[in-house]
Amino acid sequence: MRIAVVGAGIAGRMLAWRLSKLGAELGFEISIFDKAARHSQAACSYAAAGILSPLAELEMAEPKVFELGCRSLEIYPQWLSQLSSQVFFKQQGSIVAAHGQDKVELEHFYRLIHRKLDNVADYAQKVDLAIKDQELASLGEGLFLPTEGQLDPIELLQALDRELDTIVWYDNTRVVSIEKGLLKTEHDTHAFDWVFDCRGLGAKESLPLRAVRGELLWLEAPDVNIKNLTRLMHPRYRIYIVPRPNNIYLVGATEIESEDYSPVSVRSSLELLSAAYSVHKGFGEARIIKSVVNCRPALADNLPLMELEDGIGKINGLYRHGILLAPALIEKAIEQLLESIDSKEEVYAVNA
Ligand SMILES: Cc1cc2nc3c(=O)[nH]c(=O)nc-3n(C[C@H](O)[C@H](O)[C@H](O)COP(=O)(O)OP(=O)(O)OC[C@H]3O[C@@H](n4cnc5c(N)ncnc54)[C@H](O)[C@@H]3O)c2cc1C
């Protein structure tokens, strides 16, 4: 069976890897197409902070996102252990905090998750931050979400790339149309049994997608020793601080309804940096080592789409949680693909 995956962001790349693992057993031949160069880091997936926080997402997202996110957190450790390269992954929980004047936001968040979850105590504990993470002591009481995690998306995308060495990779190849059994690039037409469309915002001609701009700053802060992934509640925006090895902190991310890939704005930099500085004065001497901008692919309901029909699969609308949701969505997509192959074989067997 010939299968094409179009788009090598997190969705396409992870799908191609899982399909290629099944390939030997089931006779799949996998090809991947991407409009960018193979090692380019232009895809939205390279911009992500790598936060895996189904519970924090529950504040703004539907319970479906929470359920898929929890499933992904179960899958990640297994799948990462099957990669031949190491990927930075931690599941040691996260903190949600607020300054004194914004404590009402924290209370609101707690009440909201309490309403959406039966067993909230398994997922959120009130803690004294002076005890939980000394460097956050000035924020007083906060919430600790013990199941949440984070990973390094760049390491993950690169590790997946290495796993895909044996499949046919058409890079610098823009796909212009996908029809049942056929995929057209600017220069050729290819026939496949199944085509999976994972083009993110590149699939706008076939899905009503919109772009949500996100900006993120990478700081090197030797004077800061925050150990926990921290989300700061604020009436106007939510900001997270993601600690990485070697005193690196990722501070993000803005959410602006616009397909705008221009550099980080002064207003966003001021907001992100002043929020970081308000949490820890040590950020005052930090160095901005990288600024990142990209646009998230979102559908009108902000929910992910995963559908398989008539030889075409679609995984899209991953919005602000593509790294979190990818494993659970891909697991479901492959289940559906295998079911459809089984049911076709049954029809052949009955008609034989
Ligand atoms: C600043 C920022 C921070 C984020 N932080 C997080 C986070 O902490 N946790 C989290 O879970 N998510 C996060 N996200 C969201 C996450 O990055 C996205 O949900 C995810 O990257 C979407 O992945 P994708 O594979 O659908 O699309 P993409 O990564 O955009 O990949 C699409 C691919 O398709 C290719 N393509 C497009 N058009 C064509 C075409 N016509 N032909 C061939 N190829 C084509 C592109 O070149 C690209 O490689 C963040 C996003 C941003 C911007």
The ligand as an SDF file (V2000), in Angstrom:
LIG
                    3D

 53 58  0  0  0  0  0  0  0  0999 V2000
    5.1250   30.5700   19.6790 C   0  0  0  0  0  0  0  0  0  0  0  0
    4.4130   29.2440   19.7040 C   0  0  0  0  0  0  0  0  0  0  0  0
    4.4910   28.4460   20.8350 C   0  0  0  0  0  0  0  0  0  0  0  0
    3.8350   27.2110   20.8680 C   0  0  0  0  0  0  0  0  0  0  0  0
    3.9610   26.4310   21.9850 N   0  0  0  0  0  0  0  0  0  0  0  0
    3.3500   25.2230   22.0350 C   0  0  0  0  0  0  0  0  0  0  0  0
    3.5080   24.3980   23.1540 C   0  0  0  0  0  0  0  0  0  0  0  0
    4.1930   24.7610   24.1160 O   0  0  0  0  0  0  0  0  0  0  0  0
    2.8640   23.1900   23.1820 N   0  0  0  0  0  0  0  0  0  0  0  0
    2.1120   22.7640   22.1310 C   0  0  0  0  0  0  0  0  0  0  0  0
    1.5480   21.6500   22.2170 O   0  0  0  0  0  0  0  0  0  0  0  0
    1.9680   23.5290   21.0180 N   0  0  0  0  0  0  0  0  0  0  0  0
    2.5470   24.7470   20.9510 C   0  0  0  0  0  0  0  0  0  0  0  0
    2.4090   25.5470   19.8460 N   0  0  0  0  0  0  0  0  0  0  0  0
    1.5020   25.0930   18.7690 C   0  0  0  0  0  0  0  0  0  0  0  0
    2.1790   24.1170   17.8170 C   0  0  0  0  0  0  0  0  0  0  0  0
    3.4250   24.6440   17.4200 O   0  0  0  0  0  0  0  0  0  0  0  0
    1.2900   23.8560   16.5880 C   0  0  0  0  0  0  0  0  0  0  0  0
    0.0190   23.4050   17.0290 O   0  0  0  0  0  0  0  0  0  0  0  0
    1.9030   22.7830   15.6900 C   0  0  0  0  0  0  0  0  0  0  0  0
    3.2060   23.1270   15.3500 O   0  0  0  0  0  0  0  0  0  0  0  0
    1.1130   22.5460   14.4040 C   0  0  0  0  0  0  0  0  0  0  0  0
    1.7780   21.4850   13.7510 O   0  0  0  0  0  0  0  0  0  0  0  0
    1.4130   21.0100   12.2890 P   0  0  0  0  0  0  0  0  0  0  0  0
    2.2500   19.8110   11.9910 O   0  0  0  0  0  0  0  0  0  0  0  0
   -0.0650   20.8870   12.1490 O   0  0  0  0  0  0  0  0  0  0  0  0
    1.8100   22.2490   11.3470 O   0  0  0  0  0  0  0  0  0  0  0  0
    3.2410   22.8350   10.9420 P   0  0  0  0  0  0  0  0  0  0  0  0
    4.2520   22.6530   11.9890 O   0  0  0  0  0  0  0  0  0  0  0  0
    2.9710   24.2070   10.4250 O   0  0  0  0  0  0  0  0  0  0  0  0
    3.6830   21.9070    9.7230 O   0  0  0  0  0  0  0  0  0  0  0  0
    3.0770   22.0050    8.4500 C   0  0  0  0  0  0  0  0  0  0  0  0
    4.1040   21.5550    7.3990 C   0  0  0  0  0  0  0  0  0  0  0  0
    3.4480   21.5110    6.1260 O   0  0  0  0  0  0  0  0  0  0  0  0
    4.3090   22.0480    5.1570 C   0  0  0  0  0  0  0  0  0  0  0  0
    3.4700   22.5690    4.0650 N   0  0  0  0  0  0  0  0  0  0  0  0
    2.5820   23.5930    4.0990 C   0  0  0  0  0  0  0  0  0  0  0  0
    1.9990   23.7480    2.9030 N   0  0  0  0  0  0  0  0  0  0  0  0
    2.5140   22.8130    2.0810 C   0  0  0  0  0  0  0  0  0  0  0  0
    2.3020   22.4600    0.7180 C   0  0  0  0  0  0  0  0  0  0  0  0
    1.4100   23.1040   -0.0570 N   0  0  0  0  0  0  0  0  0  0  0  0
    3.0060   21.4220    0.2040 N   0  0  0  0  0  0  0  0  0  0  0  0
    3.9050   20.7420    0.9580 C   0  0  0  0  0  0  0  0  0  0  0  0
    4.1590   21.0420    2.2570 N   0  0  0  0  0  0  0  0  0  0  0  0
    3.4630   22.0500    2.8120 C   0  0  0  0  0  0  0  0  0  0  0  0
    5.0700   23.1490    5.8790 C   0  0  0  0  0  0  0  0  0  0  0  0
    6.3040   23.4330    5.2060 O   0  0  0  0  0  0  0  0  0  0  0  0
    5.2840   22.5060    7.2510 C   0  0  0  0  0  0  0  0  0  0  0  0
    6.4940   21.7730    7.2950 O   0  0  0  0  0  0  0  0  0  0  0  0
    3.0630   26.7710   19.7530 C   0  0  0  0  0  0  0  0  0  0  0  0
    2.9980   27.5690   18.6090 C   0  0  0  0  0  0  0  0  0  0  0  0
    3.6520   28.8000   18.5760 C   0  0  0  0  0  0  0  0  0  0  0  0
    3.6000   29.6430   17.3160 C   0  0  0  0  0  0  0  0  0  0  0  0
  1  2  1  0
  2  3  1  0
  2 52  2  0
  3  4  2  0
  4  5  1  0
  4 50  1  0
  5  6  2  0
  6  7  1  0
  6 13  1  0
  7  8  2  0
  7  9  1  0
  9 10  1  0
 10 11  2  0
 10 12  1  0
 12 13  2  0
 13 14  1  0
 14 15  1  0
 14 50  1  0
 15 16  1  0
 16 17  1  0
 16 18  1  0
 18 19  1  0
 18 20  1  0
 20 21  1  0
 20 22  1  0
 22 23  1  0
 23 24  1  0
 24 25  2  0
 24 26  1  0
 24 27  1  0
 27 28  1  0
 28 29  2  0
 28 30  1  0
 28 31  1  0
 31 32  1  0
 32 33  1  0
 33 34  1  0
 33 48  1  0
 34 35  1  0
 35 36  1  0
 35 46  1  0
 36 37  1  0
 36 45  1  0
 37 38  2  0
 38 39  1  0
 39 40  1  0
 39 45  2  0
 40 41  1  0
 40 42  2  0
 42 43  1  0
 43 44  2  0
 44 45  1  0
 46 47  1  0
 46 48  1  0
 48 49  1  0
 50 51  2  0
 51 52  1  0
 52 53  1  0
M  END
$$$$
